[in-house]
Amino acid sequence: MTELSKTFEPGPLEARWYAHWEREGLFRPARDEAVPFTIVMPPPNVTGSLHIGHALDNTLQDILTRHARMQGKDALWVVGTDHAGIATQMVVERNLDSQGVKRADLGRDKFLEHVWEWKAQSGGAITRQLRRLGASCDWSNERFTMDKGFSAAVLKVFVEMHQRGLIYRDKRLVNWDPKFQTAISDLEVETREVAGKFWTLRYPLDDGSGAIEVATTRPETMLADMAVAVHPDDPRYTAMVGKMIRQPITGRLIPVITDQHADPELGSGAVKITPGHDFNDYEVGKRAGLKPGEMLNMLDGQARVCQVQDGLISADLIGLDRFDARKQVVERLEAEGALVKVEDRTIATPYGDRSNAVIEPWLTDQWYVDAEKLVGPVLDATRAGKIRIVPESWSKTWFNWLENIQPWCVSRQLWWGHRIPAWFDADGNVFVAETIEEAQQHAGEGVALRQDEDVLDTWFSSALWPFATLGWPEPTADAQRHYPNDVLISGFDILFFWDARMAMQGIEFMGEVPWKTLYLHGLVRDAQGAKMSKSKGNTVDPLGLIDKYGADALRFTLAAMESQGRDIKLDEKRVEGYRNFATKLWNAARFLQGNGVGASHAIAAPEAQLPVNRWIIGEVVETLARLDKAFDELRFDGMADAIYQFTWGTFCDWYVELVKGAWDEETRTVAAWAFDQILVMLHPFMPFVTEELWHSMGKRPYDLIVAKWPEPQAEVDREAKSEIEWLVALVGEIRSARTELSVPPSARLSLFAGDADDKLAARLERHHAMLSRLARLESVQLSPFAESGAAQVVVEGATFSLPLEGVIDLGAERARLSKAVLSAEKERDSLAARLANSNFVERAKPEAIEKARSDHEAKSADAERYRAALERLG
């Protein structure tokens, strides 16, 4: 046994134990014959640092991994980082810019050398930070989405998908980032509400019979208009349908067409159609018979005006930035009399989340995955229960997206990433192969080839994560034993970008779903429920919380607040509270040590005769059942609640108090065993403090991280449970009465049990010493108290009296309580009236309404408590 210090300091012991676990290889002990358990960490960006979302995601994964490891399973938690194409390229380019060096000056190969150098020196900071959190990953097999083996898997998948007709090249509209000059995914687009304008334009009919008005937030795009659409049932435009419009500025003739996209209730009911620069217009253009190659594209890769096929854009507009062109176009429309009006509007505008540039819908040639051909098996597997989605409420979203899936653009105009394995000849023929040598064989000897300049979307490579990290396509032992994975824990925000694509690729290449369960957690918000953002200044640094309160406290907070997909309102006070929980556990261990209680050497519960010991054994059994059920249902809040309530309330607050001063050999043995069960059950949530206490209580043959999950091999003793719960309830009621009636702590009272039957009398006799000590009683009388001035407590139908004459001023106490009741009820009713006032509810800030509700509940509870205390006095 190692004597514990008086003060619990988590920092030093966390660093010491993590280094020990990793050094000893305990995150993945050799268990080749054991039942496999597999979970893969969503690979964080190699450029990233630990944020509170990572902390939640990885805490939940670590809880499941540590639990599986303690169950004796071959628990593999796959860890690694994503090469993060656009983010990494941006970081390295910024570093080079600070040195006066441009990417273009270096060339592709030299630039990539710089990226790899940066990765070696600065990349992966987040993996070091994950260690601070206690993540027990298999670091010995850490992966990177561009390591040699993983890259080979990516190339193989691309080539095979192309051969199977699942990947093709096409001209389509994409989200284009003019700063980075690349297509980006929807996830990388951030929509912001910005002040803008709404311009109404008048387009004259070519036959001179009239004009049609359209409105737009981007008047410069009219240079590439190809039609004006009206709703087919809009009677105002029936005579115009099919006529030609002579467009202002360019003079281009464009038709009036019909399409359901035009809403008769909005504006004039007519909309300009620019299929090369608007996603809705692109679909309208396709329905009108336009092929993508025929659609006008008036901007280059830097969002500058360029000439279109018909050459009708005047030379003085060519080369202008789109926003400079906007000013010129508006001036010319006004000069031609084509500008009807201008209105101020708030416009939802797409921005690149990293470049901060306004994103442009842009028509360009890209590589696409025919996702529609891949979703069928995923839908079938989900319907068959092979993929369990938790919480089940997300299933509808999952099905809706898969059933309406669109082609997936997988090419990016970057240098950092998996370069697309496709080569072109001088005539534009494409040859897809894993190597240039294979491509040359397909093209023919002597045919000059150039490789596609684009790289693959990082989501393409990360979609292979559940099996490529296990060594696929090589037939490794891990690939055979650990696929499919058991569970994936993911934020709901990447349900489509990553989760669904893993499901598609896993079934396509492995013939099985990638994981049996998909668990989707919510967002971590601030204490008021607002989404965290740097601009609001309400972000929380998990490393700062770890420094202040310890990793165990943060982990337990996140687990306790994770309620199957609901967003978490993170309040630092909760973290502080669970730091106090760790301190409570520490002090309990010190108390046990001081009374000769050390380490237990038994997995099964010890034999016990005393009711209090039989009771605590049963409480362990019931707590373990609650905990196991919560693990089965993935109820992290239920897990945390089960072990917290038992540790703090049942063991520390009651069992330790009940046996204080009565330490015989049986009690020491039971206490040691019960405390060991706490350490084992709590370890997945609070690994550091539990490991420290595990070893401090005595010499152990193994570390707690690999200890066996509890198997008490005992049953709940119903008689002992009933008896001790009665004792706890009686002590609790007496303590409440003393507090409510302001009885001095030093005062020792008499307890009268006037209607005690033989069972109650026996209980009072057996537990006389405990009851007297815990409730501070001078005597226990098996007779009624006939006089007035006594507090009444009722437990299990029996009424007990506590005479207070001479202990407190009964008259003054009645007056104080009467006044307190009236005051609390007055405030309660005032708050209730405010909450019933519709003006207050509709106009007040949400936080003010929440506070009023909270205050109302508190005052209602106060009123009930004071009235109950008054009634106790009779």
Stockholm file with secondary structure:
# STOCKHOLM 1.0

chainA/1-874         MTELSKTFEPGPLEARWYAHWEREGLFRPARDEAVPFTIVMPPPNVTGSLHIGHALDNTLQDILTRHARMQGKDALWVVGTDHAGIATQMVVERNLDSQGVKRADLGRDKFLEHVWEWKAQSGGAITRQLRRLGASCDWSNERFTMDKGFSAAVLKVFVEMHQRGLIYRDKRLVNWDPKFQTAISDLEVETREVAGKFWTLRYPLDDGSGAIEVATTRPETMLADMAVAVHPDDPRYTAMVGKMIRQPITGRLIPVITDQHADPELGSGAVKITPGHDFNDYEVGKRAGLKPGEMLNMLDGQARVCQVQDGLISADLIGLDRFDARKQVVERLEAEGALVKVEDRTIATPYGDRSNAVIEPWLTDQWYVDAEKLVGPVLDATRAGKIRIVPESWSKTWFNWLENIQPWCVSRQLWWGHRIPAWFDADGNVFVAETIEEAQQHAGEGVALRQDEDVLDTWFSSALWPFATLGWPEPTADAQRHYPNDVLISGFDILFFWDARMAMQGIEFMGEVPWKTLYLHGLVRDAQGAKMSKSKGNTVDPLGLIDKYGADALRFTLAAMESQGRDIKLDEKRVEGYRNFATKLWNAARFLQGNGVGASHAIAAPEAQLPVNRWIIGEVVETLARLDKAFDELRFDGMADAIYQFTWGTFCDWYVELVKGAWDEETRTVAAWAFDQILVMLHPFMPFVTEELWHSMGKRPYDLIVAKWPEPQAEVDREAKSEIEWLVALVGEIRSARTELSVPPSARLSLFAGDADDKLAARLERHHAMLSRLARLESVQLSPFAESGAAQVVVEGATFSLPLEGVIDLGAERARLSKAVLSAEKERDSLAARLANSNFVERAKPEAIEKARSDHEAKSADAERYRAALERLG
#=GR chainA/1-874 SS CCCCCSSCCHHHHHHHHHHHHHHTTTTSCCCTTSCEEEEECCCCBTTCCCCHHHHHHHHHHHHHHHHHHHTTCEEEEECEEBCCHHHHHHHHHHHHHHTTCCHHHHCHHHHHHHHHHHHHHTTTHHHHHHHHHTCCCCGGGCEETTSHHHHHHHHHHHHHHHHTTCEEEEEEEEEEETTTTEEECGGGEEEEEEEEEEEEEEEEBTTSSCEEEEEESCGGGGGGCCEEEECTTCGGGTTTTTCEEECTTTCCEEEEEECTTSCTTSTTSEEEECTTSCHHHHHHHHHTTCCGGGSCCCBCTTSBBCCCTTCCSCGGGTTCBHHHHHHHHHHHHHHTTCEEEEEEEEEEEEEETTTCCBCEEEEEEEEEECGGGTHHHHHHHHHTTSSEEESGGGHHHHHHHHHTCCCEECEESCSSSCBCCEEECTTCCEEECSSHHHHHHHHCTTCCCEECSCEECHHHHHTTHHHHTTTTTSCCHHHHHSCSEEEEEEEGGGIIIIIIHHHHHHHHHHSSCSEEEEEEECCEECTTSCBCCTTTTCCCCHHHHHHHHCHHHHHHHHHHHCCTTCCEECCHHHHHHHHHHHHHHHHHHHHHHHTTCCCCCCSSCCCCCSHHHHHHHHHHHHHHHHHHHHHHHTCHHHHHHHHHIIIIIIIIIIIHHHHTTCCCHHHHHHHHHHHHHHHHHHTTTSHHHHHHHHHHTSCCSSCGGGCCCCCCCCCCCHHHHHHHHHHHHHHHHHHHHHHHTTCCTTCCEEEEETTCCHHHHHHHHHTHHHHHHHHTEEEEESSCCCSSSEEEEEETTEEEEEECBTTBCHHHHHHHHHHHHHHHHHHHHHHHHHHHCHHHHHHSCHHHHHHHHHHHHHHHHHHHHHHHHHHHTC
#=GC SS_cons         CCCCCSSCCHHHHHHHHHHHHHHTTTTSCCCTTSCEEEEECCCCBTTCCCCHHHHHHHHHHHHHHHHHHHTTCEEEEECEEBCCHHHHHHHHHHHHHHTTCCHHHHCHHHHHHHHHHHHHHTTTHHHHHHHHHTCCCCGGGCEETTSHHHHHHHHHHHHHHHHTTCEEEEEEEEEEETTTTEEECGGGEEEEEEEEEEEEEEEEBTTSSCEEEEEESCGGGGGGCCEEEECTTCGGGTTTTTCEEECTTTCCEEEEEECTTSCTTSTTSEEEECTTSCHHHHHHHHHTTCCGGGSCCCBCTTSBBCCCTTCCSCGGGTTCBHHHHHHHHHHHHHHTTCEEEEEEEEEEEEEETTTCCBCEEEEEEEEEECGGGTHHHHHHHHHTTSSEEESGGGHHHHHHHHHTCCCEECEESCSSSCBCCEEECTTCCEEECSSHHHHHHHHCTTCCCEECSCEECHHHHHTTHHHHTTTTTSCCHHHHHSCSEEEEEEEGGGIIIIIIHHHHHHHHHHSSCSEEEEEEECCEECTTSCBCCTTTTCCCCHHHHHHHHCHHHHHHHHHHHCCTTCCEECCHHHHHHHHHHHHHHHHHHHHHHHTTCCCCCCSSCCCCCSHHHHHHHHHHHHHHHHHHHHHHHTCHHHHHHHHHIIIIIIIIIIIHHHHTTCCCHHHHHHHHHHHHHHHHHHTTTSHHHHHHHHHHTSCCSSCGGGCCCCCCCCCCCHHHHHHHHHHHHHHHHHHHHHHHTTCCTTCCEEEEETTCCHHHHHHHHHTHHHHHHHHTEEEEESSCCCSSSEEEEEETTEEEEEECBTTBCHHHHHHHHHHHHHHHHHHHHHHHHHHHCHHHHHHSCHHHHHHHHHHHHHHHHHHHHHHHHHHHTC
//
